[in-house]
Amino acid sequence: MKVICPVCNRLFEAECTPYTTDYNNIKYYFDTEICMLAFLREPDRFAFKCKKNEG
Ligand SMILES: [Zn+2]
């Protein structure tokens, strides 16, 4: 499965990385530990924007 690292926007194979995390019930894959740590520090900055009905 191809996934995109939310931190550096690089496309890679999800099976090739041990760096994953769950945030707001969405699983995120990272190509490097550095990217994962950056995400965990400021998850709202990197989390994919999901369309939600507001109000
Ligand atoms: Zn990355």
mmCIF file of the protein (N, C-alpha, C, O) and its ligand, coordinates in Angstrom:
data_MODEL
# 
_entry.id   MODEL 
# 
loop_
_entity.id 
_entity.type 
_entity.pdbx_number_of_molecules 
1 polymer     1 
2 non-polymer 1 
# 
_entity_poly.entity_id                      1 
_entity_poly.type                           'polypeptide(L)' 
_entity_poly.nstd_linkage                   no 
_entity_poly.nstd_monomer                   no 
_entity_poly.pdbx_seq_one_letter_code       MKVICPVCNRLFEAECTPYTTDYNNIKYYFDTEICMLAFLREPDRFAFKCKKNEG 
_entity_poly.pdbx_seq_one_letter_code_can   MKVICPVCNRLFEAECTPYTTDYNNIKYYFDTEICMLAFLREPDRFAFKCKKNEG 
_entity_poly.pdbx_strand_id                 A 
# 
loop_
_entity_poly_seq.entity_id 
_entity_poly_seq.num 
_entity_poly_seq.mon_id 
_entity_poly_seq.hetero 
1 1  MET n 
1 2  LYS n 
1 3  VAL n 
1 4  ILE n 
1 5  CYS n 
1 6  PRO n 
1 7  VAL n 
1 8  CYS n 
1 9  ASN n 
1 10 ARG n 
1 11 LEU n 
1 12 PHE n 
1 13 GLU n 
1 14 ALA n 
1 15 GLU n 
1 16 CYS n 
1 17 THR n 
1 18 PRO n 
1 19 TYR n 
1 20 THR n 
1 21 THR n 
1 22 ASP n 
1 23 TYR n 
1 24 ASN n 
1 25 ASN n 
1 26 ILE n 
1 27 LYS n 
1 28 TYR n 
1 29 TYR n 
1 30 PHE n 
1 31 ASP n 
1 32 THR n 
1 33 GLU n 
1 34 ILE n 
1 35 CYS n 
1 36 MET n 
1 37 LEU n 
1 38 ALA n 
1 39 PHE n 
1 40 LEU n 
1 41 ARG n 
1 42 GLU n 
1 43 PRO n 
1 44 ASP n 
1 45 ARG n 
1 46 PHE n 
1 47 ALA n 
1 48 PHE n 
1 49 LYS n 
1 50 CYS n 
1 51 LYS n 
1 52 LYS n 
1 53 ASN n 
1 54 GLU n 
1 55 GLY n 
# 
loop_
_struct_asym.id 
_struct_asym.entity_id 
A 1 
B 2 
# 
loop_
_chem_comp.id 
_chem_comp.type 
_chem_comp.mon_nstd_flag 
ALA 'L-peptide linking' y 
ARG 'L-peptide linking' y 
ASN 'L-peptide linking' y 
ASP 'L-peptide linking' y 
CYS 'L-peptide linking' y 
GLU 'L-peptide linking' y 
GLY 'peptide linking'   y 
ILE 'L-peptide linking' y 
LEU 'L-peptide linking' y 
LYS 'L-peptide linking' y 
MET 'L-peptide linking' y 
PHE 'L-peptide linking' y 
PRO 'L-peptide linking' y 
THR 'L-peptide linking' y 
TYR 'L-peptide linking' y 
VAL 'L-peptide linking' y 
ZN  non-polymer         . 
# 
_pdbx_entity_nonpoly.entity_id   2 
_pdbx_entity_nonpoly.name        ? 
_pdbx_entity_nonpoly.comp_id     ZN 
# 
_pdbx_nonpoly_scheme.asym_id         B 
_pdbx_nonpoly_scheme.entity_id       2 
_pdbx_nonpoly_scheme.mon_id          ZN 
_pdbx_nonpoly_scheme.ndb_seq_num     1 
_pdbx_nonpoly_scheme.pdb_seq_num     101 
_pdbx_nonpoly_scheme.auth_seq_num    101 
_pdbx_nonpoly_scheme.pdb_mon_id      ZN 
_pdbx_nonpoly_scheme.auth_mon_id     ZN 
_pdbx_nonpoly_scheme.pdb_strand_id   A 
_pdbx_nonpoly_scheme.pdb_ins_code    . 
# 
loop_
_atom_site.group_PDB 
_atom_site.id 
_atom_site.type_symbol 
_atom_site.label_atom_id 
_atom_site.label_alt_id 
_atom_site.label_comp_id 
_atom_site.label_asym_id 
_atom_site.label_entity_id 
_atom_site.label_seq_id 
_atom_site.pdbx_PDB_ins_code 
_atom_site.Cartn_x 
_atom_site.Cartn_y 
_atom_site.Cartn_z 
_atom_site.occupancy 
_atom_site.B_iso_or_equiv 
_atom_site.pdbx_formal_charge 
_atom_site.auth_seq_id 
_atom_site.auth_comp_id 
_atom_site.auth_asym_id 
_atom_site.auth_atom_id 
_atom_site.pdbx_PDB_model_num 
ATOM   1   N  N  . MET A 1 1  ? 0.845   -1.203 0.000  1.00 0.00 ? 1   MET A N  1 
ATOM   2   C  CA . MET A 1 1  ? 0.000   0.000  0.000  1.00 0.00 ? 1   MET A CA 1 
ATOM   3   C  C  . MET A 1 1  ? 0.872   1.242  0.000  1.00 0.00 ? 1   MET A C  1 
ATOM   4   O  O  . MET A 1 1  ? 1.769   1.395  0.829  1.00 0.00 ? 1   MET A O  1 
ATOM   5   N  N  . LYS A 1 2  ? 0.590   2.123  -0.948 1.00 0.00 ? 2   LYS A N  1 
ATOM   6   C  CA . LYS A 1 2  ? 1.335   3.377  -0.988 1.00 0.00 ? 2   LYS A CA 1 
ATOM   7   C  C  . LYS A 1 2  ? 0.663   4.397  -0.070 1.00 0.00 ? 2   LYS A C  1 
ATOM   8   O  O  . LYS A 1 2  ? -0.556  4.565  -0.079 1.00 0.00 ? 2   LYS A O  1 
ATOM   9   N  N  . VAL A 1 3  ? 1.495   5.071  0.720  1.00 0.00 ? 3   VAL A N  1 
ATOM   10  C  CA . VAL A 1 3  ? 0.977   6.106  1.605  1.00 0.00 ? 3   VAL A CA 1 
ATOM   11  C  C  . VAL A 1 3  ? 1.871   7.337  1.474  1.00 0.00 ? 3   VAL A C  1 
ATOM   12  O  O  . VAL A 1 3  ? 2.984   7.270  0.952  1.00 0.00 ? 3   VAL A O  1 
ATOM   13  N  N  . ILE A 1 4  ? 1.354   8.457  1.961  1.00 0.00 ? 4   ILE A N  1 
ATOM   14  C  CA . ILE A 1 4  ? 2.135   9.688  1.913  1.00 0.00 ? 4   ILE A CA 1 
ATOM   15  C  C  . ILE A 1 4  ? 2.464   10.125 3.332  1.00 0.00 ? 4   ILE A C  1 
ATOM   16  O  O  . ILE A 1 4  ? 1.583   10.232 4.185  1.00 0.00 ? 4   ILE A O  1 
ATOM   17  N  N  . CYS A 1 5  ? 3.731   10.373 3.567  1.00 0.00 ? 5   CYS A N  1 
ATOM   18  C  CA . CYS A 1 5  ? 4.145   10.904 4.858  1.00 0.00 ? 5   CYS A CA 1 
ATOM   19  C  C  . CYS A 1 5  ? 3.535   12.299 5.017  1.00 0.00 ? 5   CYS A C  1 
ATOM   20  O  O  . CYS A 1 5  ? 3.768   13.171 4.180  1.00 0.00 ? 5   CYS A O  1 
ATOM   21  N  N  . PRO A 1 6  ? 2.756   12.519 6.084  1.00 0.00 ? 6   PRO A N  1 
ATOM   22  C  CA . PRO A 1 6  ? 2.099   13.822 6.240  1.00 0.00 ? 6   PRO A CA 1 
ATOM   23  C  C  . PRO A 1 6  ? 3.068   14.955 6.571  1.00 0.00 ? 6   PRO A C  1 
ATOM   24  O  O  . PRO A 1 6  ? 2.717   16.129 6.456  1.00 0.00 ? 6   PRO A O  1 
ATOM   25  N  N  . VAL A 1 7  ? 4.267   14.607 6.977  1.00 0.00 ? 7   VAL A N  1 
ATOM   26  C  CA . VAL A 1 7  ? 5.225   15.642 7.366  1.00 0.00 ? 7   VAL A CA 1 
ATOM   27  C  C  . VAL A 1 7  ? 6.008   16.150 6.155  1.00 0.00 ? 7   VAL A C  1 
ATOM   28  O  O  . VAL A 1 7  ? 6.127   17.359 5.955  1.00 0.00 ? 7   VAL A O  1 
ATOM   29  N  N  . CYS A 1 8  ? 6.539   15.236 5.351  1.00 0.00 ? 8   CYS A N  1 
ATOM   30  C  CA . CYS A 1 8  ? 7.362   15.662 4.219  1.00 0.00 ? 8   CYS A CA 1 
ATOM   31  C  C  . CYS A 1 8  ? 6.709   15.381 2.869  1.00 0.00 ? 8   CYS A C  1 
ATOM   32  O  O  . CYS A 1 8  ? 7.296   15.660 1.824  1.00 0.00 ? 8   CYS A O  1 
ATOM   33  N  N  . ASN A 1 9  ? 5.475   14.820 2.889  1.00 0.00 ? 9   ASN A N  1 
ATOM   34  C  CA . ASN A 1 9  ? 4.712   14.581 1.658  1.00 0.00 ? 9   ASN A CA 1 
ATOM   35  C  C  . ASN A 1 9  ? 5.410   13.626 0.696  1.00 0.00 ? 9   ASN A C  1 
ATOM   36  O  O  . ASN A 1 9  ? 5.230   13.736 -0.517 1.00 0.00 ? 9   ASN A O  1 
ATOM   37  N  N  . ARG A 1 10 ? 6.194   12.700 1.211  1.00 0.00 ? 10  ARG A N  1 
ATOM   38  C  CA . ARG A 1 10 ? 6.880   11.746 0.352  1.00 0.00 ? 10  ARG A CA 1 
ATOM   39  C  C  . ARG A 1 10 ? 6.044   10.473 0.241  1.00 0.00 ? 10  ARG A C  1 
ATOM   40  O  O  . ARG A 1 10 ? 5.506   9.984  1.234  1.00 0.00 ? 10  ARG A O  1 
ATOM   41  N  N  . LEU A 1 11 ? 5.943   9.946  -0.969 1.00 0.00 ? 11  LEU A N  1 
ATOM   42  C  CA . LEU A 1 11 ? 5.197   8.721  -1.205 1.00 0.00 ? 11  LEU A CA 1 
ATOM   43  C  C  . LEU A 1 11 ? 6.099   7.514  -0.936 1.00 0.00 ? 11  LEU A C  1 
ATOM   44  O  O  . LEU A 1 11 ? 7.241   7.468  -1.394 1.00 0.00 ? 11  LEU A O  1 
ATOM   45  N  N  . PHE A 1 12 ? 5.577   6.545  -0.191 1.00 0.00 ? 12  PHE A N  1 
ATOM   46  C  CA . PHE A 1 12 ? 6.375   5.346  0.086  1.00 0.00 ? 12  PHE A CA 1 
ATOM   47  C  C  . PHE A 1 12 ? 5.455   4.184  0.419  1.00 0.00 ? 12  PHE A C  1 
ATOM   48  O  O  . PHE A 1 12 ? 4.243   4.355  0.553  1.00 0.00 ? 12  PHE A O  1 
ATOM   49  N  N  . GLU A 1 13 ? 6.041   2.999  0.552  1.00 0.00 ? 13  GLU A N  1 
ATOM   50  C  CA . GLU A 1 13 ? 5.262   1.810  0.859  1.00 0.00 ? 13  GLU A CA 1 
ATOM   51  C  C  . GLU A 1 13 ? 5.046   1.691  2.367  1.00 0.00 ? 13  GLU A C  1 
ATOM   52  O  O  . GLU A 1 13 ? 5.998   1.709  3.147  1.00 0.00 ? 13  GLU A O  1 
ATOM   53  N  N  . ALA A 1 14 ? 3.776   1.569  2.761  1.00 0.00 ? 14  ALA A N  1 
ATOM   54  C  CA . ALA A 1 14 ? 3.457   1.492  4.185  1.00 0.00 ? 14  ALA A CA 1 
ATOM   55  C  C  . ALA A 1 14 ? 4.110   0.277  4.846  1.00 0.00 ? 14  ALA A C  1 
ATOM   56  O  O  . ALA A 1 14 ? 4.467   0.320  6.023  1.00 0.00 ? 14  ALA A O  1 
ATOM   57  N  N  . GLU A 1 15 ? 4.263   -0.816 4.075  1.00 0.00 ? 15  GLU A N  1 
ATOM   58  C  CA . GLU A 1 15 ? 4.839   -2.024 4.651  1.00 0.00 ? 15  GLU A CA 1 
ATOM   59  C  C  . GLU A 1 15 ? 6.322   -1.859 4.979  1.00 0.00 ? 15  GLU A C  1 
ATOM   60  O  O  . GLU A 1 15 ? 6.902   -2.674 5.696  1.00 0.00 ? 15  GLU A O  1 
ATOM   61  N  N  . CYS A 1 16 ? 6.921   -0.810 4.452  1.00 0.00 ? 16  CYS A N  1 
ATOM   62  C  CA . CYS A 1 16 ? 8.361   -0.633 4.596  1.00 0.00 ? 16  CYS A CA 1 
ATOM   63  C  C  . CYS A 1 16 ? 8.747   0.185  5.824  1.00 0.00 ? 16  CYS A C  1 
ATOM   64  O  O  . CYS A 1 16 ? 9.934   0.384  6.082  1.00 0.00 ? 16  CYS A O  1 
ATOM   65  N  N  . THR A 1 17 ? 7.765   0.660  6.583  1.00 0.00 ? 17  THR A N  1 
ATOM   66  C  CA . THR A 1 17 ? 8.112   1.514  7.710  1.00 0.00 ? 17  THR A CA 1 
ATOM   67  C  C  . THR A 1 17 ? 7.565   0.998  9.030  1.00 0.00 ? 17  THR A C  1 
ATOM   68  O  O  . THR A 1 17 ? 6.428   0.530  9.086  1.00 0.00 ? 17  THR A O  1 
ATOM   69  N  N  . PRO A 1 18 ? 8.355   1.077  10.092 1.00 0.00 ? 18  PRO A N  1 
ATOM   70  C  CA . PRO A 1 18 ? 7.846   0.737  11.422 1.00 0.00 ? 18  PRO A CA 1 
ATOM   71  C  C  . PRO A 1 18 ? 7.207   1.944  12.102 1.00 0.00 ? 18  PRO A C  1 
ATOM   72  O  O  . PRO A 1 18 ? 6.687   1.828  13.212 1.00 0.00 ? 18  PRO A O  1 
ATOM   73  N  N  . TYR A 1 19 ? 7.244   3.095  11.444 1.00 0.00 ? 19  TYR A N  1 
ATOM   74  C  CA . TYR A 1 19 ? 6.805   4.332  12.093 1.00 0.00 ? 19  TYR A CA 1 
ATOM   75  C  C  . TYR A 1 19 ? 5.365   4.653  11.742 1.00 0.00 ? 19  TYR A C  1 
ATOM   76  O  O  . TYR A 1 19 ? 5.078   5.179  10.666 1.00 0.00 ? 19  TYR A O  1 
ATOM   77  N  N  . THR A 1 20 ? 4.471   4.336  12.646 1.00 0.00 ? 20  THR A N  1 
ATOM   78  C  CA . THR A 1 20 ? 3.054   4.626  12.452 1.00 0.00 ? 20  THR A CA 1 
ATOM   79  C  C  . THR A 1 20 ? 2.482   5.163  13.753 1.00 0.00 ? 20  THR A C  1 
ATOM   80  O  O  . THR A 1 20 ? 3.024   4.927  14.833 1.00 0.00 ? 20  THR A O  1 
ATOM   81  N  N  . THR A 1 21 ? 1.384   5.884  13.632 1.00 0.00 ? 21  THR A N  1 
ATOM   82  C  CA . THR A 1 21 ? 0.691   6.346  14.818 1.00 0.00 ? 21  THR A CA 1 
ATOM   83  C  C  . THR A 1 21 ? -0.773  6.582  14.485 1.00 0.00 ? 21  THR A C  1 
ATOM   84  O  O  . THR A 1 21 ? -1.136  6.818  13.333 1.00 0.00 ? 21  THR A O  1 
ATOM   85  N  N  . ASP A 1 22 ? -1.597  6.515  15.505 1.00 0.00 ? 22  ASP A N  1 
ATOM   86  C  CA . ASP A 1 22 ? -3.010  6.813  15.334 1.00 0.00 ? 22  ASP A CA 1 
ATOM   87  C  C  . ASP A 1 22 ? -3.303  8.170  15.929 1.00 0.00 ? 22  ASP A C  1 
ATOM   88  O  O  . ASP A 1 22 ? -2.881  8.478  17.044 1.00 0.00 ? 22  ASP A O  1 
ATOM   89  N  N  . TYR A 1 23 ? -4.027  8.975  15.182 1.00 0.00 ? 23  TYR A N  1 
ATOM   90  C  CA . TYR A 1 23 ? -4.408  10.296 15.677 1.00 0.00 ? 23  TYR A CA 1 
ATOM   91  C  C  . TYR A 1 23 ? -5.816  10.594 15.190 1.00 0.00 ? 23  TYR A C  1 
ATOM   92  O  O  . TYR A 1 23 ? -6.081  10.532 13.990 1.00 0.00 ? 23  TYR A O  1 
ATOM   93  N  N  . ASN A 1 24 ? -6.714  10.913 16.095 1.00 0.00 ? 24  ASN A N  1 
ATOM   94  C  CA . ASN A 1 24 ? -8.127  11.139 15.745 1.00 0.00 ? 24  ASN A CA 1 
ATOM   95  C  C  . ASN A 1 24 ? -8.696  9.969  14.929 1.00 0.00 ? 24  ASN A C  1 
ATOM   96  O  O  . ASN A 1 24 ? -9.429  10.165 13.960 1.00 0.00 ? 24  ASN A O  1 
ATOM   97  N  N  . ASN A 1 25 ? -8.339  8.754  15.345 1.00 0.00 ? 25  ASN A N  1 
ATOM   98  C  CA . ASN A 1 25 ? -8.844  7.542  14.703 1.00 0.00 ? 25  ASN A CA 1 
ATOM   99  C  C  . ASN A 1 25 ? -8.384  7.378  13.257 1.00 0.00 ? 25  ASN A C  1 
ATOM   100 O  O  . ASN A 1 25 ? -8.975  6.605  12.503 1.00 0.00 ? 25  ASN A O  1 
ATOM   101 N  N  . ILE A 1 26 ? -7.355  8.085  12.874 1.00 0.00 ? 26  ILE A N  1 
ATOM   102 C  CA . ILE A 1 26 ? -6.763  7.916  11.549 1.00 0.00 ? 26  ILE A CA 1 
ATOM   103 C  C  . ILE A 1 26 ? -5.340  7.402  11.728 1.00 0.00 ? 26  ILE A C  1 
ATOM   104 O  O  . ILE A 1 26 ? -4.587  7.906  12.562 1.00 0.00 ? 26  ILE A O  1 
ATOM   105 N  N  . LYS A 1 27 ? -4.983  6.399  10.941 1.00 0.00 ? 27  LYS A N  1 
ATOM   106 C  CA . LYS A 1 27 ? -3.635  5.871  11.038 1.00 0.00 ? 27  LYS A CA 1 
ATOM   107 C  C  . LYS A 1 27 ? -2.722  6.623  10.090 1.00 0.00 ? 27  LYS A C  1 
ATOM   108 O  O  . LYS A 1 27 ? -3.016  6.771  8.904  1.00 0.00 ? 27  LYS A O  1 
ATOM   109 N  N  . TYR A 1 28 ? -1.624  7.089  10.626 1.00 0.00 ? 28  TYR A N  1 
ATOM   110 C  CA . TYR A 1 28 ? -0.646  7.823  9.833  1.00 0.00 ? 28  TYR A CA 1 
ATOM   111 C  C  . TYR A 1 28 ? 0.632   7.008  9.724  1.00 0.00 ? 28  TYR A C  1 
ATOM   112 O  O  . TYR A 1 28 ? 1.052   6.360  10.683 1.00 0.00 ? 28  TYR A O  1 
ATOM   113 N  N  . TYR A 1 29 ? 1.242   7.045  8.552  1.00 0.00 ? 29  TYR A N  1 
ATOM   114 C  CA . TYR A 1 29 ? 2.504   6.361  8.307  1.00 0.00 ? 29  TYR A CA 1 
ATOM   115 C  C  . TYR A 1 29 ? 3.582   7.406  8.039  1.00 0.00 ? 29  TYR A C  1 
ATOM   116 O  O  . TYR A 1 29 ? 3.352   8.419  7.379  1.00 0.00 ? 29  TYR A O  1 
ATOM   117 N  N  . PHE A 1 30 ? 4.758   7.123  8.575  1.00 0.00 ? 30  PHE A N  1 
ATOM   118 C  CA . PHE A 1 30 ? 5.878   8.052  8.390  1.00 0.00 ? 30  PHE A CA 1 
ATOM   119 C  C  . PHE A 1 30 ? 7.055   7.319  7.780  1.00 0.00 ? 30  PHE A C  1 
ATOM   120 O  O  . PHE A 1 30 ? 7.316   6.160  8.103  1.00 0.00 ? 30  PHE A O  1 
ATOM   121 N  N  . ASP A 1 31 ? 7.759   7.999  6.901  1.00 0.00 ? 31  ASP A N  1 
ATOM   122 C  CA . ASP A 1 31 ? 8.897   7.366  6.253  1.00 0.00 ? 31  ASP A CA 1 
ATOM   123 C  C  . ASP A 1 31 ? 10.118  7.316  7.162  1.00 0.00 ? 31  ASP A C  1 
ATOM   124 O  O  . ASP A 1 31 ? 10.980  6.454  6.993  1.00 0.00 ? 31  ASP A O  1 
ATOM   125 N  N  . THR A 1 32 ? 10.201  8.229  8.122  1.00 0.00 ? 32  THR A N  1 
ATOM   126 C  CA . THR A 1 32 ? 11.351  8.223  9.028  1.00 0.00 ? 32  THR A CA 1 
ATOM   127 C  C  . THR A 1 32 ? 10.890  8.518  10.446 1.00 0.00 ? 32  THR A C  1 
ATOM   128 O  O  . THR A 1 32 ? 9.807   9.061  10.665 1.00 0.00 ? 32  THR A O  1 
ATOM   129 N  N  . GLU A 1 33 ? 11.730  8.150  11.400 1.00 0.00 ? 33  GLU A N  1 
ATOM   130 C  CA . GLU A 1 33 ? 11.430  8.432  12.797 1.00 0.00 ? 33  GLU A CA 1 
ATOM   131 C  C  . GLU A 1 33 ? 11.365  9.936  13.039 1.00 0.00 ? 33  GLU A C  1 
ATOM   132 O  O  . GLU A 1 33 ? 10.573  10.413 13.852 1.00 0.00 ? 33  GLU A O  1 
ATOM   133 N  N  . ILE A 1 34 ? 12.210  10.675 12.319 1.00 0.00 ? 34  ILE A N  1 
ATOM   134 C  CA . ILE A 1 34 ? 12.234  12.137 12.469 1.00 0.00 ? 34  ILE A CA 1 
ATOM   135 C  C  . ILE A 1 34 ? 10.868  12.724 12.135 1.00 0.00 ? 34  ILE A C  1 
ATOM   136 O  O  . ILE A 1 34 ? 10.367  13.595 12.846 1.00 0.00 ? 34  ILE A O  1 
ATOM   137 N  N  . CYS A 1 35 ? 10.266  12.237 11.041 1.00 0.00 ? 35  CYS A N  1 
ATOM   138 C  CA . CYS A 1 35 ? 8.955   12.725 10.642 1.00 0.00 ? 35  CYS A CA 1 
ATOM   139 C  C  . CYS A 1 35 ? 7.903   12.356 11.688 1.00 0.00 ? 35  CYS A C  1 
ATOM   140 O  O  . CYS A 1 35 ? 7.030   13.163 12.006 1.00 0.00 ? 35  CYS A O  1 
ATOM   141 N  N  . MET A 1 36 ? 7.988   11.137 12.220 1.00 0.00 ? 36  MET A N  1 
ATOM   142 C  CA . MET A 1 36 ? 7.018   10.725 13.227 1.00 0.00 ? 36  MET A CA 1 
ATOM   143 C  C  . MET A 1 36 ? 7.121   11.612 14.469 1.00 0.00 ? 36  MET A C  1 
ATOM   144 O  O  . MET A 1 36 ? 6.103   12.030 15.021 1.00 0.00 ? 36  MET A O  1 
ATOM   145 N  N  . LEU A 1 37 ? 8.326   11.895 14.900 1.00 0.00 ? 37  LEU A N  1 
ATOM   146 C  CA . LEU A 1 37 ? 8.516   12.733 16.085 1.00 0.00 ? 37  LEU A CA 1 
ATOM   147 C  C  . LEU A 1 37 ? 8.016   14.151 15.837 1.00 0.00 ? 37  LEU A C  1 
ATOM   148 O  O  . LEU A 1 37 ? 7.447   14.777 16.731 1.00 0.00 ? 37  LEU A O  1 
ATOM   149 N  N  . ALA A 1 38 ? 8.226   14.651 14.636 1.00 0.00 ? 38  ALA A N  1 
ATOM   150 C  CA . ALA A 1 38 ? 7.743   15.987 14.299 1.00 0.00 ? 38  ALA A CA 1 
ATOM   151 C  C  . ALA A 1 38 ? 6.225   16.022 14.350 1.00 0.00 ? 38  ALA A C  1 
ATOM   152 O  O  . ALA A 1 38 ? 5.627   16.985 14.830 1.00 0.00 ? 38  ALA A O  1 
ATOM   153 N  N  . PHE A 1 39 ? 5.607   14.949 13.845 1.00 0.00 ? 39  PHE A N  1 
ATOM   154 C  CA . PHE A 1 39 ? 4.147   14.861 13.865 1.00 0.00 ? 39  PHE A CA 1 
ATOM   155 C  C  . PHE A 1 39 ? 3.634   14.805 15.295 1.00 0.00 ? 39  PHE A C  1 
ATOM   156 O  O  . PHE A 1 39 ? 2.684   15.505 15.647 1.00 0.00 ? 39  PHE A O  1 
ATOM   157 N  N  . LEU A 1 40 ? 4.258   13.976 16.113 1.00 0.00 ? 40  LEU A N  1 
ATOM   158 C  CA . LEU A 1 40 ? 3.789   13.800 17.490 1.00 0.00 ? 40  LEU A CA 1 
ATOM   159 C  C  . LEU A 1 40 ? 3.936   15.081 18.301 1.00 0.00 ? 40  LEU A C  1 
ATOM   160 O  O  . LEU A 1 40 ? 3.206   15.306 19.267 1.00 0.00 ? 40  LEU A O  1 
ATOM   161 N  N  . ARG A 1 41 ? 4.874   15.904 17.904 1.00 0.00 ? 41  ARG A N  1 
ATOM   162 C  CA . ARG A 1 41 ? 5.089   17.161 18.616 1.00 0.00 ? 41  ARG A CA 1 
ATOM   163 C  C  . ARG A 1 41 ? 3.982   18.154 18.288 1.00 0.00 ? 41  ARG A C  1 
ATOM   164 O  O  . ARG A 1 41 ? 3.500   18.871 19.166 1.00 0.00 ? 41  ARG A O  1 
ATOM   165 N  N  . GLU A 1 42 ? 3.578   18.193 17.010 1.00 0.00 ? 42  GLU A N  1 
ATOM   166 C  CA . GLU A 1 42 ? 2.544   19.134 16.581 1.00 0.00 ? 42  GLU A CA 1 
ATOM   167 C  C  . GLU A 1 42 ? 1.569   18.443 15.637 1.00 0.00 ? 42  GLU A C  1 
ATOM   168 O  O  . GLU A 1 42 ? 1.515   18.783 14.455 1.00 0.00 ? 42  GLU A O  1 
ATOM   169 N  N  . PRO A 1 43 ? 0.800   17.482 16.133 1.00 0.00 ? 43  PRO A N  1 
ATOM   170 C  CA . PRO A 1 43 ? -0.061  16.692 15.245 1.00 0.00 ? 43  PRO A CA 1 
ATOM   171 C  C  . PRO A 1 43 ? -1.079  17.522 14.475 1.00 0.00 ? 43  PRO A C  1 
ATOM   172 O  O  . PRO A 1 43 ? -1.390  17.204 13.328 1.00 0.00 ? 43  PRO A O  1 
ATOM   173 N  N  . ASP A 1 44 ? -1.597  18.569 15.082 1.00 0.00 ? 44  ASP A N  1 
ATOM   174 C  CA . ASP A 1 44 ? -2.616  19.375 14.394 1.00 0.00 ? 44  ASP A CA 1 
ATOM   175 C  C  . ASP A 1 44 ? -2.059  20.109 13.185 1.00 0.00 ? 44  ASP A C  1 
ATOM   176 O  O  . ASP A 1 44 ? -2.799  20.482 12.275 1.00 0.00 ? 44  ASP A O  1 
ATOM   177 N  N  . ARG A 1 45 ? -0.762  20.309 13.186 1.00 0.00 ? 45  ARG A N  1 
ATOM   178 C  CA . ARG A 1 45 ? -0.144  21.015 12.081 1.00 0.00 ? 45  ARG A CA 1 
ATOM   179 C  C  . ARG A 1 45 ? -0.039  20.116 10.850 1.00 0.00 ? 45  ARG A C  1 
ATOM   180 O  O  . ARG A 1 45 ? -0.071  20.589 9.714  1.00 0.00 ? 45  ARG A O  1 
ATOM   181 N  N  . PHE A 1 46 ? 0.087   18.800 11.100 1.00 0.00 ? 46  PHE A N  1 
ATOM   182 C  CA . PHE A 1 46 ? 0.343   17.881 9.993  1.00 0.00 ? 46  PHE A CA 1 
ATOM   183 C  C  . PHE A 1 46 ? -0.832  16.988 9.653  1.00 0.00 ? 46  PHE A C  1 
ATOM   184 O  O  . PHE A 1 46 ? -0.887  16.432 8.556  1.00 0.00 ? 46  PHE A O  1 
ATOM   185 N  N  . ALA A 1 47 ? -1.774  16.841 10.573 1.00 0.00 ? 47  ALA A N  1 
ATOM   186 C  CA . ALA A 1 47 ? -2.891  15.915 10.339 1.00 0.00 ? 47  ALA A CA 1 
ATOM   187 C  C  . ALA A 1 47 ? -3.648  16.324 9.096  1.00 0.00 ? 47  ALA A C  1 
ATOM   188 O  O  . ALA A 1 47 ? -3.852  17.509 8.832  1.00 0.00 ? 47  ALA A O  1 
ATOM   189 N  N  . PHE A 1 48 ? -4.064  15.314 8.332  1.00 0.00 ? 48  PHE A N  1 
ATOM   190 C  CA . PHE A 1 48 ? -4.849  15.590 7.133  1.00 0.00 ? 48  PHE A CA 1 
ATOM   191 C  C  . PHE A 1 48 ? -6.137  16.272 7.534  1.00 0.00 ? 48  PHE A C  1 
ATOM   192 O  O  . PHE A 1 48 ? -6.767  15.915 8.529  1.00 0.00 ? 48  PHE A O  1 
ATOM   193 N  N  . LYS A 1 49 ? -6.511  17.246 6.753  1.00 0.00 ? 49  LYS A N  1 
ATOM   194 C  CA . LYS A 1 49 ? -7.752  17.956 7.017  1.00 0.00 ? 49  LYS A CA 1 
ATOM   195 C  C  . LYS A 1 49 ? -8.926  17.160 6.480  1.00 0.00 ? 49  LYS A C  1 
ATOM   196 O  O  . LYS A 1 49 ? -9.074  16.985 5.271  1.00 0.00 ? 49  LYS A O  1 
ATOM   197 N  N  . CYS A 1 50 ? -9.747  16.686 7.380  1.00 0.00 ? 50  CYS A N  1 
ATOM   198 C  CA . CYS A 1 50 ? -10.933 15.949 6.963  1.00 0.00 ? 50  CYS A CA 1 
ATOM   199 C  C  . CYS A 1 50 ? -12.102 16.921 6.848  1.00 0.00 ? 50  CYS A C  1 
ATOM   200 O  O  . CYS A 1 50 ? -12.288 17.803 7.686  1.00 0.00 ? 50  CYS A O  1 
ATOM   201 N  N  . LYS A 1 51 ? -12.878 16.734 5.791  1.00 0.00 ? 51  LYS A N  1 
ATOM   202 C  CA . LYS A 1 51 ? -14.044 17.586 5.633  1.00 0.00 ? 51  LYS A CA 1 
ATOM   203 C  C  . LYS A 1 51 ? -15.083 17.219 6.667  1.00 0.00 ? 51  LYS A C  1 
ATOM   204 O  O  . LYS A 1 51 ? -15.466 16.057 6.803  1.00 0.00 ? 51  LYS A O  1 
ATOM   205 N  N  . LYS A 1 52 ? -15.525 18.207 7.382  1.00 0.00 ? 52  LYS A N  1 
ATOM   206 C  CA . LYS A 1 52 ? -16.555 17.982 8.392  1.00 0.00 ? 52  LYS A CA 1 
ATOM   207 C  C  . LYS A 1 52 ? -17.623 19.035 8.245  1.00 0.00 ? 52  LYS A C  1 
ATOM   208 O  O  . LYS A 1 52 ? -17.345 20.178 7.883  1.00 0.00 ? 52  LYS A O  1 
ATOM   209 N  N  . ASN A 1 53 ? -18.836 18.643 8.527  1.00 0.00 ? 53  ASN A N  1 
ATOM   210 C  CA . ASN A 1 53 ? -19.934 19.606 8.548  1.00 0.00 ? 53  ASN A CA 1 
ATOM   211 C  C  . ASN A 1 53 ? -19.895 20.337 9.877  1.00 0.00 ? 53  ASN A C  1 
ATOM   212 O  O  . ASN A 1 53 ? -20.023 19.725 10.937 1.00 0.00 ? 53  ASN A O  1 
ATOM   213 N  N  . GLU A 1 54 ? -19.721 21.624 9.817  1.00 0.00 ? 54  GLU A N  1 
ATOM   214 C  CA . GLU A 1 54 ? -19.630 22.387 11.052 1.00 0.00 ? 54  GLU A CA 1 
ATOM   215 C  C  . GLU A 1 54 ? -20.959 23.036 11.388 1.00 0.00 ? 54  GLU A C  1 
ATOM   216 O  O  . GLU A 1 54 ? -21.725 23.451 10.518 1.00 0.00 ? 54  GLU A O  1 
ATOM   217 N  N  . GLY A 1 55 ? -21.196 23.103 12.670 1.00 0.00 ? 55  GLY A N  1 
ATOM   218 C  CA . GLY A 1 55 ? -22.430 23.717 13.153 1.00 0.00 ? 55  GLY A CA 1 
ATOM   219 C  C  . GLY A 1 55 ? -23.526 22.700 13.090 1.00 0.00 ? 55  GLY A C  1 
ATOM   220 O  O  . GLY A 1 55 ? -24.665 22.996 13.450 1.00 0.00 ? 55  GLY A O  1 
HETATM 221 ZN ZN . ZN  B 2 .  ? 8.438   12.113 6.100  1.00 0.00 2 101 ZN  A ZN 1 
# 
